[in-house]
Amino acid sequence: MKKLVLFIVGWSVCLMVWAQEHPEAGPEKVATCSACHGLAGVSSVPLSPSLAGQNQNYLLRQLLAFRAGLSGNGEQGRYDPVMGAMTMALDEQDMRDIAAYYAGLPEDGSQSGVQSDSMPPESEQEDGARLYHFGDRQRNIMACSACHGPSGKGIASSGFPDVSGQREDYLKLQLHKFRDGSRHNDLNGMMQDIARSLADKEIESLADYMTHMN
């Protein structure tokens, strides 16, 4: 919890000094992005997240992290060769405009273009719901709802992402990456700490639950 408080204070200060965004410039700037993330920000491409309605601060932070990841060869930021290459052509104003544009798009009931074929078993939903809302105190696993909110919408002002209705395959992939350390741009290592304590089945249960939150 201490890590969370320190981050919120620091991130809020950073937000105050950033320039204004222009979401109306978004459609032209996201022309290439739509190939993976959809024309309306709803992805139908495996492992590519939907971005419609995602929290603006989070989107901006990820774009900056992708650029840093490529520049630093994965030692810093968030490493992804495709996204890193995309961000190298953007300046920070472009990133602000793109983040604002996607954040303003309607989720239309779900971020995910392709959901699971069916609802997961009730027991799996219960396991996912329990971990999401309550965590596991004995294993020092913080409840996901502490940062992502009880409805999964995140905390926009603090840059915590909306996970409700997100693609299940993408959620699973990110949890695995946090667990093995290949993604390490989380705030003060919070997601890595949590994911390292999760078994494969728990990752599946959490992803299923978050995907169906809408």
PyMOL commands that set and color helices and strands:
alter all, ss='L'
color gray80, all
select helices_A, chain A and resi 2-16+23-29+34-37+56-71+81-88+92-103+122-134+137-139+145-148+156-158+168-180+187-195+200-211
alter helices_A, ss='H'
color red, helices_A
deselect
rebuild
show_as cartoon
